[in-house]
Amino acid sequence: MNAMAKPDSDGLPALSEAQLEIMHIAWDSPEVTVTDVWSVLSKRRSVARNTVLTLMDRLEKKGWLTRRADGQTHYYAAAVPRKSTLGTVVHRLVDAAFAGSAEALVLALLEGRGVSDDEAKRIRKLIDEARTRGKKS
């Protein structure tokens, strides 16, 4: 999937996979610099620092990141929470790739990647909690 979903409530442009990867790094810290992000990404694959700078600049202009300057250093922070963004990404993925079926998504995950015993326990707990919340509504 090339373009990832945007939070409907914020009306922000969709995130590419590379931009979403940067957002994960930004969500993990209160503030990051281009060098911080480049250091993380360059451990995973070859990427030019200027590419990271360009992507982060675009994310700031689109409203995904905020930027503040302290001398020559620019600090970036996520402007949109991870949870709402990923919820929308998953919702759109289920709609687009699985014809709206959460069951098909879970089946593809289980058949393709599998889950550990610990993941299965946590998933069961989340399902039970969701069912309990659903009964209260």
C-alpha positions as CSV (number, residue, x, y, z in Angstrom):
1,M,0.0,0.0,0.0
2,N,1.8,3.2,-1.1
3,A,-0.3,5.9,0.5
4,M,-1.3,5.4,4.1
5,A,-4.4,6.8,5.5
6,K,-4.9,10.2,7.1
7,P,-7.0,11.0,10.2
8,D,-10.4,12.1,8.8
9,S,-10.9,14.5,11.7
10,D,-7.8,16.5,10.9
11,G,-8.1,16.4,7.2
12,L,-4.3,15.9,6.8
13,P,-2.8,14.5,3.6
14,A,-2.2,10.8,3.5
15,L,1.2,9.5,4.6
16,S,3.5,7.4,2.4
17,E,5.2,4.4,4.0
18,A,8.4,6.4,4.4
19,Q,6.6,9.3,6.0
20,L,4.8,6.9,8.4
21,E,8.2,5.4,9.3
22,I,9.4,8.8,10.3
23,M,6.2,9.5,12.2
24,H,6.9,6.3,14.3
25,I,10.3,7.7,15.2
26,A,8.7,11.1,16.1
27,W,6.0,9.4,18.2
28,D,8.7,7.6,20.2
29,S,10.3,10.9,21.5
30,P,9.0,14.2,22.7
31,E,11.2,15.9,20.0
32,V,13.6,14.7,17.3
33,T,16.1,16.3,15.0
34,V,16.8,15.3,11.4
35,T,20.0,13.7,12.5
36,D,18.1,11.7,15.2
37,V,15.7,10.4,12.6
38,W,18.5,9.8,10.0
39,S,20.5,7.8,12.6
40,V,17.6,5.4,13.2
41,L,16.7,5.0,9.6
42,S,20.3,4.5,8.4
43,K,20.6,1.5,10.7
44,R,17.8,-0.1,8.8
45,R,18.8,0.8,5.3
46,S,20.8,3.2,3.2
47,V,19.2,6.6,3.2
48,A,20.6,10.1,2.6
49,R,20.3,12.7,5.3
50,N,19.0,15.1,2.8
51,T,16.2,12.7,1.9
52,V,15.2,12.6,5.6
53,L,15.4,16.4,5.8
54,T,13.1,16.7,2.8
55,L,10.6,14.2,4.1
56,M,10.5,15.9,7.5
57,D,10.1,19.3,6.0
58,R,7.1,18.1,3.9
59,L,5.6,16.5,7.0
60,E,5.9,19.8,8.8
61,K,4.3,21.7,5.9
62,K,1.5,19.2,5.7
63,G,0.7,19.5,9.5
64,W,2.0,16.1,10.7
65,L,5.0,17.5,12.5
66,T,5.6,20.8,14.3
67,R,9.0,22.4,14.2
68,R,10.9,24.8,16.5
69,A,14.3,26.3,16.0
70,D,16.9,26.6,18.7
71,G,19.9,28.3,17.0
72,Q,20.8,26.3,14.0
73,T,19.0,23.2,15.2
74,H,15.5,22.4,14.3
75,Y,13.4,20.2,16.6
76,Y,10.4,18.3,15.3
77,A,7.5,16.8,17.3
78,A,4.5,14.8,16.2
79,A,1.4,17.1,15.8
80,V,-1.0,14.2,15.6
81,P,-1.3,11.3,18.1
82,R,-0.1,7.8,17.0
83,K,-3.3,6.1,18.2
84,S,-5.7,8.1,16.1
85,T,-3.4,7.9,13.0
86,L,-2.9,4.2,13.2
87,G,-6.6,3.6,13.9
88,T,-7.4,5.3,10.6
89,V,-4.6,3.5,8.8
90,V,-6.1,0.2,9.9
91,H,-9.6,1.2,9.1
92,R,-8.7,2.1,5.6
93,L,-6.6,-1.0,5.2
94,V,-9.5,-3.2,6.2
95,D,-11.8,-1.3,3.8
96,A,-9.4,-1.3,0.9
97,A,-7.6,-4.7,1.1
98,F,-10.1,-6.8,3.0
99,A,-13.5,-5.5,1.7
100,G,-14.4,-4.2,5.2
101,S,-13.8,-7.5,6.9
102,A,-11.8,-7.3,10.2
103,E,-12.0,-11.1,10.3
104,A,-10.2,-11.4,6.9
105,L,-7.5,-9.1,8.2
106,V,-7.0,-11.2,11.3
107,L,-7.0,-14.4,9.3
108,A,-4.4,-13.0,6.9
109,L,-2.2,-12.0,9.9
110,L,-2.5,-15.4,11.5
111,E,-1.9,-17.3,8.3
112,G,0.9,-15.0,7.0
113,R,2.8,-14.0,10.1
114,G,1.4,-15.9,13.0
115,V,1.3,-14.7,16.6
116,S,3.3,-15.7,19.7
117,D,1.5,-17.1,22.7
118,D,2.0,-13.8,24.5
119,E,0.5,-11.9,21.6
120,A,-2.4,-14.3,21.5
121,K,-3.1,-13.8,25.2
122,R,-3.1,-10.0,24.8
123,I,-5.3,-10.2,21.7
124,R,-7.8,-12.4,23.5
125,K,-7.8,-9.9,26.4
126,L,-8.4,-7.0,24.0
127,I,-11.3,-8.9,22.3
128,D,-12.9,-9.6,25.7
129,E,-12.6,-5.9,26.7
130,A,-14.1,-4.8,23.4
131,R,-17.0,-7.2,23.8
132,T,-17.6,-6.0,27.3
133,R,-17.6,-2.3,26.1
134,G,-20.0,-3.3,23.3
135,K,-22.5,-4.8,25.7
136,K,-22.5,-1.6,27.8
137,S,-23.5,0.6,24.8
